[in-house]
C-alpha cells in the first residue's frame, strides 16, 4: 500500500481538534461563526425533518399532501428518462471513454464534468440559442455553459463577433495599454457605479484580487461571507457553517493549505444581528456577498437588508463588495441597478460579463484605488505582474477587452434588455399558469433573464429553505432527466435556466409545452 492509498483509504475521524481526513481538519467548532440556532421554520413547513447534517432530509415531502406523486415513483421516472436520454449518446460515451487516457474524468474542463451523469454529453457546436451534440441531438440551450454565453452563442452576439475580428486583425496581447481599455472602463462605471476598474480572466480571480486588496488597504486579516454562499475556487470562500458554532469545508478533500477557520468569518443571510456579531471585533476587511443569494437555490433579500449591511460595514470600518457573477442579468446595470443598491466599495463579475469570451472585472471606489497604487508603488519591483495580486499576462488582453466593451455598449443596454426580459416574463408567467392548471404547490421566479422553478410555493429568504425548494431526492432528478431527454438543456445545478436574446417564440412555446407535460406527470395527471 502506498502513502497515497493510506491517506485516501483512511476515513474521516472525529478528534479533539475536529473532524479530520488526510491529516487535515475540515470541520470544527470555532468562534469565527455565530452560535445562534438556525431558523428552520420555513424549510420545515415543507420538509419536516430538515437538518443540514442530512441533505436527504430537505426533500419537500409535504407536497405529496397537495397532490405530488410519491418520492419513490419520481425516482423511478428519473431513472427511466435518464436512461432514455443517455441511450441517445453513443458517440459521447466513446469520446469520454477514450478521453480518460489523457484527461481527468475524460473531459478537459472541470465544469464539463458537472452534469454528473453516467455518460457526460459532448457538444459539436452551438449557435444563437441552440446546441447540437456529437450524436446529432438538437437542444434548445437554456444553460449556456452555466451562464458565460447567456447573451447567445456565435456571431449573432455582436460581442462574440467583435472579439473574433479583433483576434484576427489586432492580435491578443501586446502587453501594452490600448485606447479601448479606457472606453471600456468608463462603460463599467456607467453600468455598475464604481470609478476604477481592472481586468481578470475569471470570476474567481476577480474575487481573489479584491479580497487581497481589501486585506491590504484595511490591514485586517479576515473576510466575511454569508453561510452557504459561493464565490469561486478560493480557499477563504469555500467554507460554510453546517450547524451553529461550527465551520466546515464543503467537502473532506485535504487540498487546502490553511486551517479551516483561518481568515474567514461567516454570518447568516438576512440577519443583521448575525452580521454585526461578525464585524464588531473590527478584524474583517471586507464583506463579500451577492445582491441575491444564488447558491443552493435562490434566497431573496428582505426589505432593508442591503441598507442595513451598508450601515454596519461603515460602522465597523469594513469594506463592502458585491459579486454579481450569477446576478448580472437581473437588469442592464446588474442586480445592484435593479435593486437600487448604492454606496458599495467593490464589485466583481465574470462569466457573462464579456459574453463568454474569457474575462472578468473587479472595480473599486477611488479611495481604495488610491491606496492600492500607493502600496504597489512603495513595494516596487516585487509588486509587479502577478506578484501584486492584480492579474496575470493575459489580463487586459485586446480580444477580451473588445468583447467586454461591446457587451457593455451593444448587449447590456435597455434596448436589448427590455425585449429580453419580456421573453423571460412570458416564460415565467407560462410556468405559473401551468402550476395553477394542475394545482401544483410550486413557484416560478425570474431574476432578469435567469429563471427558476421551485418545488415549494413560498418565496425563499434563507438558504435552508432554498435547499428545500430545489427538490433534491426525486423532484429535481426527474425534472432534469425529463427536460434533457426532450431537448431542453437546463442547468445541472438546481432548477435554473436562462433566456437569451436569440431565443425564438417557437422555442419558448416548446419549453412551456414540455414543462406542462412534466408538471402533469409530477401531479399525477398524466402517465410518465
DOKOLTOR-626614 format. One record per residue: residue in one letter; x, z, y of N, C-alpha, C in turn. Coordinates in steps of 0.001 Angstrom, whole numbers, plus 500000, padded with zeros to 6 digits. Last residue first. Layout:
aXZYXZYXZY;...
This chain:
x453707483202508884455090482837509190455746482050508098;x450381482691509979451322482870508886452713482428509314;x449032484449512743449444483181512150450423483488511026;x448587486907513698447529485926513946447838484566513314;x450460488953513728449645488764512538448509487784512709;x452198489102515808450948489860515942449991489628514773;x454189487371515011454508488789515168453244489644515219;x452765484943515138453254485449513851453521486949513946;x452350484782517891451193484783516986451585485327515615;x454961484599518779454202485826519074452970485920518183;x455552482002517806456347483162517399455573484466517628;x453729480341519127453673480460517671454411481719517198;x454678480731521765453295481078521411453179481278519902;x457216479609521545457089481038521835455689481528521472;x456595476928521257457231477633520143457079479150520318;x455458476542523839454709476188522622455273476951521411;x457490477235525567456281478058525535455430477767524304;x459353475145525022459690476555524809458426477398524661;x457836472937525841458227473072524434458605474522524133;x457713473368528585456478473400527792456791473597526312;x460397472966529200459799474283529438458505474433528642;x460601470253528540461396471244527815460849472650527998;x458858469104530405458620468920528977459380469968528152;x460155469696532763458876470342532479458533470228531005;x463719470103532109462530469334532478461261470132532184;x466652471452533492465583471585532503464330470870533001;x468462471401535572468207470157534864467125470268533797;x468844473995536565468151473013537404467751471741536659;x468055476275533808468981475553534677468235474507535501;x467329479500532701466770478206533100467763477542534049;x468273481578529942468480481068531292467781479721531484;x467491484665528220467776483234528276467767482780529728;x467559487556526055467725486892527349467897485389527173;x467375489687524307466353488635524280466364487845525585;x470654490430522973469364490863523479468370489699523442;x472710487747522443472707489122522937471322489441523500;x472504485105521889472511486014520735472516487478521140;x470238483307524032471467484073523830471389484936522578;x468495480446522613468600481608523494469884482371523167;x467848477457522021469103478194521885469172479322522918;x465606476079520052465636476766521341466787477767521301;x465070474922517570465804474164518578465843474768519956;x463935476453515619463076475470516277463749474805517482;x465956478198514935465529477202513947464686476104514585;x465956479779517271467102478918516964466703477817515979;x463447481083516971463695480195518110464866479265517835;x463855482525514552462738481585514701463004480592515829;x466088484144515046466131483169513958465043482103514129;x465096485670517242466249484791517382466290483725516291;x462862487010516130462714486162517315463880485176517435;x464022488503514017463074487425513751462972486471514929;x465689490278515450466257489368514464465317488203514164;x463858491714517100464974490962517662465468489902516686;x462195492880515084461660492001516131462746491110516726;x464290494187513424463192493361512923462678492376513949;x466257495622514663465754496123513393464573495350512854;x465743495821518141466701495756517042466090496335515775;x464174495652520447463547495462519138464522495288518000;x464573496011523163465180494850522510464547494589521150;x463526498411524026462755497202524309463314495960523630;x465515500293523356464245500269522628463534498935522808;x467459499867525276467774499577523878466479499437523073;x466006500734527530466485499360527442466831498965526024;x465751503375527123464542502575526943464915501101526836;x468443503761527734467926504208526448466617503489526131;x468831502844530372469349502053529254468882502521527883;x465932502867532518467085503559531932467538502801530690;x463699501575533333464594502048534385465809502796533833;x461435499025532378462507499937531990463393500281533182;x457928498751532036459142498377532750460191499449532544;x456267498548528862456659499307530046457894498714530710;x455796497253526486455082496761527669455479497470528956;x458351495997524304457507497097524767456850496596526054;x460052493892523779459077494270522774458450495638523027;x460584491381526263460829492725525743459702493118524797;x462365488569527365461127489100526810461462490393526084;x463819487394530351463937488243529176462536488566528683;x465763485105532367464518485690531884464780486515530643;x467328483999535250467528484697533973466225485376533581;x467068483094537780466925482091536721467174482680535335;x465759486138538848466239484827539260466010483822538154;x464756487719536415465749488103537427466400486804537892;x461765488497534869462549487436535494463490488058536513;x460093489380531821460694489693533119461589488551533568;x457336490282529818458300489254530222458811489603531608;x456380492499527190456541492238528615457569491138528827;x453891493650524790455210493193525194455228492882526688;x451782494030522829452275495095523727453700494817524202;x449453491382522736450762491871522317451282492914523303;x447062489924522693447041491382522928448338492030522459;x447334487216522718447394487876521406447374489401521510;x447047486628525452446292485869524456446220486600523123;x449000488220526656447582488520526873446726487871525783;x451267486853525766451074488258525403449611488667525567;x450848484379527001450869484466525536450647485906525086;x451162485120529655449860484625529204449760484664527678;x453866485756529681452890486819529918451499486396529440;x454920483189529308455122484218528287454111485343528444;x454076482003531731453611481471530452453783482479529330;x455496483450533585454041483558533597453451483041532292;x458102482575532851457713483995532778456202484148532704;x457864479818533393458109480288532024457718481758531868;x457412479887536162456468479200535279456621479694533837;x459727481118537048458456481832537188457381481207536301;x461571479072536555461697480339535835460385481118535892;x460648477159538393460658476861536956460703478147536143;x461137478568540738459751478196540418459633477843538931;x463853478690540724463123479932540486461647479665540221;x464347475975541278464854476582540049464075477854539720;x463237475564543839462609474942542660463092475515541335;x465077477439545193463616477538545289462930476832544118;x467758476660544716467199477836544062465683477911544146;x468278474432546290468350474309544833467623475463544159;x467820475482548819467205474195548459467226473977546950;x469406477772549008467952477912548919467270476632548446;x472223477381546772471595477188548076470089477415547933;x474355476915544775473789478208545164473289478148546614;x475024474113545037474225474649543928473556475965544319;x476560473439547231475594472464546741474710472959545600;x478272475533548024477701474642549043476554473775548534;x479037476928545681478501477643546842477731476716547788;x479930474806544084478858475684543601478218476434544763;x481994473866545691480806473029545523479643473845544956;x483823476034545474483298475599546778482006474809546612;x484293476087542684483715477244543371483091476827544701;x485500473609542262484251473940541563483540475105542239;x487801473944543900486813472895544185485480473212543540;x489041476016542514488619476213543904487572475182544294;x489644474830540073488677475930540109488164476183541521;x491517472867541007490304472488540281489248473584540350;x493585474367542280492765473425543043491467473056542328;x493843477926541710494183476527541423493159475580542045;x493506480636542025493503479820543233493838478370542977;x495562481372539241494525481806540175494657481018541472;x497665480652537625496592479674537803495457480169538703;x499466482809537551499929481494538001498801480510538285;x497457485592538748498480485002537902498711483559538335;x496640488651540578496381487350539998497472486901539058;x497136491180541477496262490340542300496012488965541683;x499071493066540633497680493147540188496721492366541092;x501708492647541187500922493359542186499444493456541853;x502745491094539197503148492495539240502328493305540233;x502033488425539414501180489295538623501551490756538701;x503489487997542623502807487374541488501940488393540747;x505179490999543823504823489592543815504123489156542548;x506194493433543939504739493362544049504260491917543967;x508916493244543969508290493556542693506775493704542784;x509529492715546737509711491696545693508915492001544423;x507349495039548371508340493962548393508335493089547157;x505968497295549098506551497252547756507565496123547622;x505071496574551634506025497672551502506710497646550137;x503277494539550992504461494236551806505503495337551679;x501367495967549511502094494861548889503383494559549662;x500411497816551400501057498289550172501903497185549536;x499339496010553326500387496974553679501148497450552440;x497373494632551838498518493911552397499657494860552740;x495655496774551276496260496013550179497499495275550682;x494867497482553854495745498391553114496363497721551884;x493280495263554517494454495592555330495412496507554577;x491251495476552575492176494332552570493440494638553365;x489907497787553399490586497768552106491624496650552075;x488955496799555890489820497979555815490594498013554501;x487331494623555211488570494400555961489505495605555875;x486146494686551775485973494799553216487333494732553912;x486474492100549243486654493470549751486405493494551252;x486018490317546119486004490456547568486106491906547979;x487003488136543612486825489535543988486998489644545495;x485941485661541228486345486073542573486205487578542718;x486868483181538784486163484394539184486652484757540580;x487014480506536402487209481073537728486370482314537948;x486669477525534668487279478856534676487569479362536084;x483460476221535242484886475935535346485600477283535442;x480943477352535517481529477275534190482961476807534158;x480394477430538256479621476541537388480263476348536016;x481734479530539344482302478185539547481649477180538617;x480150481640538564480470481529539983481083480179540331;x479568482181535922478896481047536543479299480804537990;x482213484065535293481310483222534511480765482042535324;x482315486556537833482976485484537088481923484587536464;x482676488791540577481836487935539748482711486908539042;x482501491622542793483208490772541832482220489943541037;x483157493510545694482185492708544944482964491787544018;x483311496423547822483919495436546936482828494708546157;x481740498017549466483143497797549821483799496675549032;x478410497731550886479344497982549787480751497552550202;x476482497115552809477392498220553054478352498543551930;x473342496348551113474405496110552093475372497290552103;x470776494737549415471822495762549322472943495404550295;x468497493149549048468821493643550377469846494756550377;x467991491967546635467513493335546820467801493897548211;x469132489453546932467727489543546532467162490929546819;x471789490151547564470951489474548544469478489608548221;x472577491314545213472687492110546442471844491476547541;x472210489192543490471244490280543436471370491206544639;x472892486076545314473099487118544334472033488203544361;x472006484131547012473032485051547502473157486282546606;x470033482900545628471157482051546051472307482903546601;x469342485348543035468981484591544243470195483758544638;x470131485921540477468940486592540998468420485881542251;x472473484932539369471359484012539566470084484636540078;x474164487190539025474421486212540085473206485350540397;x474234489115537129473067489127538022473151488049539107;x476552489168535666475310488924534934474095488801535842;x478467489574537666478686488526536677477411488187535919;x478646491353539775477459490503539674477618489380538647;x479497494521540492479869493447539576478618492618539321;x480204496267543429479175495650542599479778494513541783;x481668499318544453481875497936544016480707497465543156;x482669501620546825481531501141546038481710499660545741;x484965504397547111484588503012547338483438502622546410;x484493507688548365484657506806547209484221505393547567;x484039509912550000485191509053550237485516508110549097;x481723511339549689482895511811548956484096510878549060;x479912509983551324480067511432551479481364511922550843;x479984507403550263480549507661551594480821509154551801;x478661507895547859480045507403547833480705507603549193;x476151508724548811477002509656548071478455509176548032;x475167506385550064475331507625550830476271508605550123;x475103504570547922475946504296549087476194505578549882;x473208505804546288474580505630545799475522505404546977;x470942505581547917471465506895547577472893506835547069;x470606502825547922470878503515549182471473504894548914;x470037502434545209471236501847545794471606502500547124;x467604504001544898468818504230544108470064503701544808;x465211503464546184466163504333546846467476504554546111;x463413502945543243463354502916544705464354503928545279;x465618502246540475464447502876541077464535502778542600;x466759499218538999466998500363539890465678500925540399;x466118498482535515465962498188536934466265499416537791;x467832497473532845467337498710533441467313498487534952;x467659495277530042467679495479531486467167496866531846;x469891495396527182468657495031527841468781495285529338;x472580496368527143471528496988526340470150496668526946;x473331495589530584473770495829529213472681496586528457;x472483495399533205472103494336532278472579494549530857;x471153496878536010471974497138534829471539496213533698;x471483495322539015470508495595537958471323495783536689;x473957495509540290472734495734541061471517495998540162;x476419497393538394475658496176538656474458496493539556;x479422499195539404478150499049538701477512497717539058;x481902501513540088481639500115539753480343500044538956;x483225503555542468482077503429541573481861501944541350;x486590504619542873485553503609543061484448503792542032;x488116506981542638488493505947543601487339505009543908;x487488510335542251487025508992541893487362508001542999;x487989512892542956489030512237542156488692510791541846;x486191514634544211486942513659545013488146513057544260;x484407516196542948485790516679542950486734515733543682;x481972514780543128482215515893544049483631516458544009;x481218512703541425482049512397542593482576513625543333;x479605513700539380480764512877539040481748512756540207;x477561514874540748478409515721539913479712515001539566;x476433512538541801477100513486542695478007514440541911;x475354511347539482476429510681540220477169511668541113;x473375513219538830474460512942537880475640512294538590;x471752512936541054472354514236540753473537514066539810;x470839510325540804471774510649541884472441512002541678;x470209508265538407470216509729538528471270510119539568;x470398505590537717469173506041538402469092507554538552;x472615506228535032471953505249535901470641505816536435;x474826508902534912473575508348534392472927507447535432;x478419508437534705477208509050535239475989508348534657;x481785509085533843480540508386533516479362509158534093;x485185508372534601484048509290534635482772508465534424;x488409507666533485487027507211533576486052508374533599;x491066508515533022490781507584534107489346507187534321;x490744509340529692491705509102530777491164508093531776;x489314509845527448488740510288528723489715510130529885;x490921508762525442489563508260525602488950508689526934;x494231507955526537493274508880525939491855508432526284;x495441504519526197495234505792526875494311506702526096;x495476502186524696496739502886524937496555504279525535;x493460501021521927493657501384523323494904502248523503;x492807500526519336493550499485520045493913499873521475;x491477501483516864492509502216517623493409501278518416;x487996501138516662489276500435516557490332501110517432;x485488502241516836486553503080516297487917502387516273;x483673501644519947483944501454518520485146502299518120;x483421502316522562482280501644521950482457501465520444;x484692505677522954484842504226522980483567503623522389;x483107508478524627483479507732523432483829506289523774;x482371511830525532482808510498525925483354509778524695;x479866514263525959480755513578525011481089512192525544;x477892515404527512479164516095527405480176515442526498;x475187514035525652475657514795526820476975515512526546;x476261511127523806475439512322523924475988513140525086;x477723508879524381476688508792523347475774510004523285;x478878507421526990478527508815526718477408508793525671;x481612505034526836480213505431527008480074506921526726;x483849502353527709483584503733527313482114504044527564;x485364500260528941484810500181527585484643501584527002;x486624500679531354485175500459531375484565500343529985;x489360501041530928488608502079531645487099501904531547;x490147498644529571490202499945528913489288500953529594;x488160495781529695489045496674530449488989498048529795;x486588493323529332487522493905528361488596494711529079;x483501494008531182484591493214530643485510493991529723;x481667495960531830482364495271532913483592494525532403;x478694497538531007479734496615530538480343495910531742;x477260500834530268477472499629531070478502498721530423;x476589503345529321476174502165528565476323500868529359;x476504505055532440476531505111530987475958503826530390;x478286503645535249477074504166534608477238504188533088;x481594504808536233480681503753535790479408504387535234;x484437505436538225483165505929537698482256504753537390;x487969506158537941486865505281538321485594505882537731;x490768508146539140489625507863538275488707506790538843;x492882508816540899493178508280539572491998507749538784;x493487507858544333492728508637543353492860508010541962;x494399506483546506495291507470545918494616508336544868;x493050504425547703492478505772547833493432506852547336;x494575502186547156494302502492548560493703503888548749;x494854502302544256495992502229545167495627502729546565;x492294502290543198493164503433542930494329503475543922;x491474499774544194490779500998544602491642502232544360;x493205498040542843493246498121544302492607499420544785;x492321498445540223493700498814540581493860498938542092;x489710497471540422489943498868540031491344499314540420;x490229494795541097489558495679542057489742497154541696;x491471493845538760492209493848540027491561494795541034;x489357494120536919490608494860536721491392494952538027;x487478492305537940487179493746537922488452494574537780;x488925489932537526488475490289538867488176491785538947;x489257489988534716490415490083535605490006490503537015;x486554489738533918487348490899533521488535491082534456;x485951487213534900485301488379535496486056489658535143;x488895485152535293487785485706534522487180486888535265;x490683484321537232490234483349536241489076483845535396;x490372484842540805490841485231539476490314484190538491;x491008484981544331490539484261543157491144484856541892;x489755486971547057490835486450546225490222485846544969;x488605487601550417488405487192549029489710486760548371;x486829489279552976488140488926552420488019488711550912;x484228490034553892485023489064554644486297488555553960;x481017490151552170482351490683552420483275489633553033;x478552488618551747478730489590552836480158490016553142;x477892486546550054477996487887549482478564488928550446;x477635484062551442476747484405550336476711485899550036;x479567484124553429478194483740553774477212484193552687;x481839484684551892481359485665552862479908485387553241;x481985482260550485481751483505549755481265484609550688;x482577480502552558481304480371551847480966481643551076;x485150481383553125484108481538554144482718481420553517;x486442480570550817486348481999551104485270482270552153;x486264477756551154485596478415550031485407479904550292;x487886477319553347486474476922553409485680477663552339;x490299478176552295489714478902553424488228478584553576;x490715476226550263490599477643549931489928478435551049;x491118473727551399489834474011550766489636475499550473;x493754473642552134492734473745553182491391474168552611;x495737475724549988495121474449550347494074474686551427;x498925477170549083497591477244549633497061475847549924;x500623476416546020500558476450547469499101476657547882;x500915475603543442501459476907543840501614476979545355;x499499473405542622500689473168543443501453474448543804;x497707472688540081498376473919540500499634473647541314;x496310470231539598495658471518539364496379472700539994;x495416467027541089496253467916540293495590469266540170;x493881465159542362494625466101543203495650466891542400;x492561463510540514493101462919541735493991463831542570;x491684464931538284492249463599538099492992463100539330;x490702467287539409491758467355538396492451466001538248;x488673466274541044489825466947541632490995466987540658;x486872465324539148487501464382540073488739464999540719;x486146467756537973486786466714537165487505465702538051;x484961469040540146486150469627539530486897468590538707;x482740467405540620483782467503541644485077468080541062;x481265467860538270481730466511538596482878466559539611;x480738470574538568481497470106537405482074468726537686;x479209470502540898480466471257540881481346470837539712;x476897469058540278477873468484541213479208469226541224;x475706468451537164476070469583538025477155469088538976;x475826466127535822474611466380536600474771467601537497;x478188466191534318478229465623535671476946465759536463;x477943469378532425478322467998532686478116467527534112;x475186471696532313476397471113531750476665469722532334;x473898474102534633473834472812533957475183472298533505;x474147476592535554473666475608536520473725474197535959;x475274478068533510473833478194533725473279477271534807;x477750478281532258477259476943532617475785476947532982;x478144481125531797479033480327532665478449479002533135;x476074482348529975475949482328531441476865481350532183;x476577481980527234476348483320527769476605483350529270;x476582479214527065477833479926526835477775481367527296;x473802478710527600474875478212528469476178478994528340;x471212479298526720472213480366526756473468479982527541;x469503477286526287468992478351527137469979479511527239;x469202473978525486470161475064525691469595476048526702;x467422472629523047467266472952524459468156474165524700;x469334470785520643468782472041521134468473471942522624;x469645468821517738469499468868519197468803470161519600;x472000468293515193470817469038515627470797469133517153;x474317467116514293473330466266514939472055466971515347;x476249468757513399475378468199512369474268467344512959;x477456469762515646478206468760514881477402468162513739;x474765469947518134475804470491517272476424469390516418;x474053469526521528473998468931520207475104469539519348;x472064470651524223473277470821523426473040470200522059;x470830470394527623470764470113526194472117470369525538;x470701470261530353470145471440529705470026471290528207;x473584468508530852472387468984531524471910470286530926;x475089468422527653474873467761528937473574468271529548;x477468468926525133476335469463525877476284468798527249;x478590468293521737478637468117523188477403468737523831;x478983469755519306479586468434519523479694468159521006;x479606473097518110478988472134519023479731470807519020;x478824475086515351479868474328516038479203473231516854;x477692478363514458477396476987514875478577476362515620;x478780480164511602478826480037513054478547478599513455;x476971481517509060477659480287509456477630480219510974;x475952484128509429476815483799508288477627482526508510;x476338485190512883475549484572511823476475484234510658;x477290486031515365477202486988514256476257486483513177;x477767484903517734476466484606517148476205485563515988;x480371485502518440479339486486518727477921486063518372;x482389483703518213482078484491517022480801485299517210;x482759482759520701482177481821519739481863482489518407;x484137484756521972482700484659522232482017483738521233;x486786484234521166486069485388520614484568485309520839;x487809480975520164487463481910521230486589483023520696;x488188479484517903489315479626518817489067480630519932;x487269480347514499486975479805515829488102480188516782;x487773481655512134487524480229512064487156479591513386;x488541484254512388487120484011512101486774482531512028;x491386483075514031490609484250513643489140483885513496;x492796480087512727492107480777513817491383482004513272;x493857478732510543494669478836511759494029479595512908;x492079478919508450493506478792508137494371479051509367;x489535478827509429490082480144509082491576480091508759;x488758476185509622489358476827510784489981478176510485;x487466475648507233488788475048507467489517475761508603;x485119477129507697485962477429506536487369476883506733;x484145475808509994484501477227510049485434477596508902;x483714473231508981484672473437510068485103474899510171;x481754473739507031483041473148506652484099473400507723;x479674474725508666480271475575507626481645475042507214;x479114472490510231479612473713510869480285474612509838;x478106470851508224479374470488508859479967471690509587;x475678472121507505476765471965506522478113471634507158;x473293473226508837474641473283509412475767473079508392;x470755473757508007470942472522508788472373472384509312;x470762476248506933470794475122505996471009473788506707;x470362477879509088471731477714508610471855476553507624;x467548477750509270468408477242510353469813476953509845;x466744478922506844466315477564507180467206476946508258;x467898481475507132468324480601506036467949479149506320;x466436482392509303467884482277509417468410481335508334;x463883482445508212464185481454509243465680481328509513;x464201484514506242463694483184505898464112482148506930;x465042486732507698465925486168506677465499484746506314;x462712487091509261464003486828509896464956486175508905;x460856487725507311460700486482508060462002486099508750;x461893490235506551461780489156505565461665487799506260;x461598491611508963462948491401508424462946490302507363;x458815491647509158459601490927510165461016490655509663;x458206493306507015457750491914506993458535491073508001;x459259495729507904459803495098506692459413493624506609;x457600496290510132459031496008510304459612495298509095;x454307494798510187455292495808509773456734495332509885;x453073493266513261453186493337511807454313494293511413;x451337494803515916452582494179515477452694494339513963;x449069496309516656448901495015516000450159494311515557;x449502498777517656448803497838518536448806496423517964;x450992500094515873449655500645516109448819499732516996;x453398498792516131452575498470514959451157499024515098;x454648499951518291453962498678518497453074498294517333;x456053502073517351454709502344517867453936501058518144;x458611501207516783457626501197515693456200501445516183;x461056499933518074459784500329518700458622500282517710;x464088501382517011463103500341516737461730500779517263;x465975503353517318465388502792518539464373501682518273;x467211504108515012466071504928515441465382504374516681;x469450502623514703468255502169513992467013502931514435;x471396504103516016470777502978516725469528502462516026;x472022507217516268471462506400515191470707505239515829;x472821508412518534473725508551517407473231507790516176;x470683508151520252471766507172520343472785507301519214;x467469508205519073468660509048519235469856508108519206;x463994508184518645465159507560519282466272508574519523;x461641508672517315462833509397516875464112508870517524;x459653506996518430459520508462518488460767509253518114;x459652504519520386460475504818519211460581506342519113;x457865504670522490457810503511521598458594503728520306;x458379507064523667456991506596523698456805505459522702;x461078507278523662460361507843522518458865507579522562;x461803506148526136462178505476524888461325505966523729;x460798508062527912460278506691527950460590505943526655;x462240510408527111460774510379527133460217508956527118;x464873511108526999464407510126526015462909509847526137;x467264511977528993465810511878529089465344510749528164;x469937514107527882469367512779528079467841512884528199;x471105517065529621470460516396528475469911515021528846;x474237517244531278472777517244531423472129516499530254;x476920517071531355476355517759530188474828517827530244;x478789514113532329477868515231532574477328515821531277;x482329513619531765480944513150531671480016514339531860;x484707514859531841484612513621532614483208513019532563;x484985516939530156484372517255531449484252516019532331;x484229516205526743485043516029527938484263516421529180;x484537515740523240483892516452524345484823516370525564;x485196512407521992485497513817522157484622514427523242;x486459509594520298485255510294520769485575511781520856;x488830508614519408487926507663520065486662508318520600;x492163509307519003490862509929519264489985508922519995;x494156507848516446493723507837517838492356508505517951;x494861507426513834495668508369514621495314508379516105;x492771505909512811494059505290513080494943506131513978;x490429507935514413490620506840513457491945506177513797;x488562510918515190489777510113515185489694509006514140;x486763512981517327486659512013516237487857511069516313;x488756515862518317487624514958518431487542514053517222;x490582517857517935490755517004519117489556516104519361;x489840518951515538489701519787516733489807518953518010;x488159516124513983489203517139514076488944518000515303;x486588513989511845486338514900512965487367516016512918;x487604510662511118487560512074510787487247512882512040;x487163507444509662487154508331510834486981509771510383;x489250506615506775488008506634507564488134507553508776;x491886504575506071491582505970506383490331506024507251;x492358501905505938491516502482504892491237503975505097;x494085501336508085492750500750508037491832501493507069;x496415502781507464495718503011508738494279502525508652;x497086501704504964496793503128505086496011503432506358;x497567499015505625496489499375504702496088500836504885;x499793499272507297498566498690507834497375499080506961;x501664500246505482501202501131506558499908500615507166;x500624499090502177501398499028503405500894500044504413;x500851500000498799500000500000500000500890500000501255;
